[in-house]
Structure formats: structure tokens, C-alpha cells
């Protein structure tokens, strides 16, 4: 068993599971199998727990955390600190990381949900730097896609 869990690392930065779920639910829409927000929250939590148990996903999120820390200290190589702080369009590594996480977790459907969350930046996403907002938008997008897909495939199994 790993001595550190990515949830604990995120929590040390003020990013709790509840804040992630809250951000996800800001763009919730009723769907077969998740007709209520209460049901969607439970299903999202289940899907997120499954996703976050994957060490590869944990490492991708951890990479975003490390990049964010280096950006905050103005230590990112070949990147002007103001470009980091303003999340300028020339900075695309953050988008690539978010897209990679979304596709890893939720396939192409995850990519579409990632774009929704990346543009809207609900909840905690609006408070994070360029690497973490995209990494968590990717996580939320992938998890949301899985939640809606599984719920639609078997809407009556979790009543």
C-alpha cells in the first residue's frame, strides 16, 4: 500500500473531495440513471474513488501539483513568470495535461466533458492555477463521462 494517497496531497493544498464534487455538480444535468443531483453526487463520488485508486492517474495529478508549485515559485524553465500567472495562450502544457487526464479516465467522452469544465471553471477550478485547474477539469470531465455512461447503461441497478 502506498504511504501517500493523492487525495491527501490534494487536501494539503486545500482541494478536498467535497470541493471537487461541488464543482462537478455545478454543471450537472439530469440524465437516465442520475435523475437527481443527490444521486449524481453519489455516483460521481463512486466513479471518482475508482479513478483516484489508479496510480497512473495519481501521478498525472501529482505532476500538475508539482508544476503548479514550481510556477508559484517562478521556477518553470523557459516560461516567463507572468505567462504562468496570466495563463497565457502560449502555455499549452497545462491543457495537454488536462486533456490527457480526461481521455485516460473517460475516453473521448471525457474529452468533451473536460472542455465544458475547462471553459466554465466552476467552483474550486476558478481558484486554481493553470496546471491544477486543467488537471482537475480533466479528472471531473473523465469521471462525469463515466458516471453518465454507466448510469445510462444500467439506470435501474442502483435504486
N, C-alpha and C positions, 0 to 999 in steps of 0.2 A: 504494500500500500504506500502510495506517495505520502511524503511527510507534509506537503503543502497542497492545498486544493485551490484551483483558480478562483473559486468563489471567495475564498479568504483573501486572496491577493486583491481582487476587485473591491471587496469590502474595506480593505485598508485604505483604498482611495475614495471611499465614500459611495461606492457603487454597489448597492445591495440588490439582491434578487427582487425585492419588492419594487425598487425603483425601475428595474428593467421591465418587470411585468406591467407596472403602471404606464410606462412609455409605450409598450406594445398595445395596451388596451385603448390608448388614445386613438388609434386608427382601426380598432376592432369594428367589424361589421357582422351582423347575424348571417349564419351560414348553416346548412344542414349539419346537424351534429353538435353545433356550438351556437344554438339559437339565443342563448342569454350570455351576458358578459360574465356572470358568475361561472358558468360552465366553461366559457372560453378561458378564463383565468386558470381554472383547474387543469384544463387540457394543455394550455401553454406551459404551465409550471412542469407538468409531467414531461412534455417534449423537451423543455429546456434542461431538466435534470438529466435526461438521457443524452442530450447533446454535450453537456458540460462534463459528462463522465469520460468522454473521448480525450485521451492525452494529446492527440494531434490538434484538436480544436483548442484545448487549453493552451498549447504552445503558441498557436497563432494569436490568440488573445493576449498572451503574455508578451509576445513580440510588440504588439501595439502599446502595451503598458510601458515597456522599456523605451520604445521610440518616443512616446509622449514625455517620459521623464527626461530624456536627452534633449528633446525640443524645449521643454520648460527651462532647462539649464543652458540653452543656446549652444548645445554640443553636437548638433546633427551635421555630419560632413556635407560639404558642397551645397548647403542650404542657408540662405540668409535668414537670420532670426526673425526679421519682420515678415518674411514669406511664410514661415511656420505660424507666427502669431496671427496673421491675417488669413491663413488657409487659402493662399492664392491658387489660382487655377494651374499654375506651373507645378504645384505639389500634387502629384497623382499617385504616389506610393500609398497614401492613405486610402484612396479609392480602390486601388488594386487589392489591398489587404481586406477591405470590407467586402468587395466582390468575391474574393477567394473564400472567405468565411461563409458568405451566403450560399455560394454554389456547393461548397463542401457539405454544409448542413442540409440544404434543401433543394439542391439541383437547380435546374433552370427556373423553376417556380420561385425558389429562394432569391434568385437574382431580381425578379420582378418586385418581390416584396421589399428587398433591400433598397431599391430605388425609391419606393414610397416612403420608407422611413428615413432615408438619407436626405430626401428633399424636405420633408416636413419637420424633421428633428424634434419629435415630441418629447416631453418630459426631460429626463436626465440627458438625453442626447444633445439638447441645446446648451448644456452647461459644460460639455467636454471639449477637449482639444481635438485637432484634426484626425489623429490616429485612433483615439478611443471612440469618438463618435461614429466613425465609419466601421470600426470593428464590431461595436455593439449593434449598430444598424444592420450589419451583416448577420450577426447572431439572431437578432429579433426577426429579420426577414426570413432566414432559413427555418427557424423554429416555427414562425407563423405559417409558412407554407406547409410544413409538415403537419401542423395542427389542423389546418383546414382540409388538407388532402385526406388524412386519416379519418377525420370526423365525417367527411362526405362519403368515404368508402364504407363506413360502418356506423351510421348515426345512432343506431339503437343499442349498441353494445355497452354503453357506459351510463345508461339511465339509472 
